[in-house]
Amino acid sequence: MSMFEVLRRFGTFALLVFTGSVLLFLVLHLVRIPLVLIAKVLEISMRRLDAFVTRHASKPPTGPVNQFFHPTPVSREEALNVHA
């Protein structure tokens, strides 16, 4: 069915509604493309950040854990005299 047959059979308003709906469909898909690309970039960056954090959090410490105090040897008597 051609555009002229639709115009003759259903009228101008039906043709305008159909054309408007097709244009709205195209506009929504054109708006969707950048949003999908942004979501994909966010997904990739979040995966890389998660892998980076997981890799660094699961490594054992290379130095002393307490960096504020120098490790001092504690004798056995001192350890027994400590009261909490």
N, C-alpha and C positions, 0 to 999 in steps of 0.2 A: 504494500500500500504506500503510495507516494505521499508527500507532504500536501500536495494539492487535493488529493482524495480525502485525506484526513480533515483538511480545512473545509471542504464542501460537505462532508458527512457529519462532522461533530462541531464545527464552528471555530471561530477565532480563539475563543477563550480556552478550549481544550488544547488547541495547538500551542498557545502560550504557556499553559500549565505544563504540558509535556516538555517544551523547550526549556522552561525554567527548571524543571526537575533534572533534566539531563545536564544543564549547566551547573546546578548545585552539586550534583554527583561528581562532576569533573573538578570543581573547586575544592570539595572536601578531600578528594584524593590528592590534589596538588598540595593542600595544606598538610596532609598526613605524611608525605614523603620526608620533609625536614624533621618532623617529630620522630619518625622511625629512625632516621639517621642519628639524631641526638641520643635516643635511647640506646642505640647500638654502641655509640662511642662511650656512653656512661657504663654500659655493661662491660666492655672490654677494659676500661680503666679500673673499674672496681675489681674485676678478676685479677688484674695485675697487682693492684694494691694488696688484695687479700693474699696472693701468693708471696709477695714481698714480706708482709707482716708475719705470715705463718713461718716462712723460712727463717727469719731472724728471731722469732720468739721461740722456736724449737731448738736453736743451737745452744749447746752448753756454754756457760760463761767462760771466757778465756782468762780473766783476771780475778782478783778478789771481788767478792760480792759487796762487801762493805768497804766503800771507797773513802770513808771519812776518818777511819781509825786505822793506824798501822797495826798489823798483826803482832801481838806480843805473846811470847810463850808464857803460859800460866802453869805454875807448879801445882802439884796435886793438893797441897795443903791450902793454897789460896782458893782452889775450886771448892774445897769442902767447907771453908769458912764463909762462903757467900750465903746470905739469907735473903729470901725474897719477901 
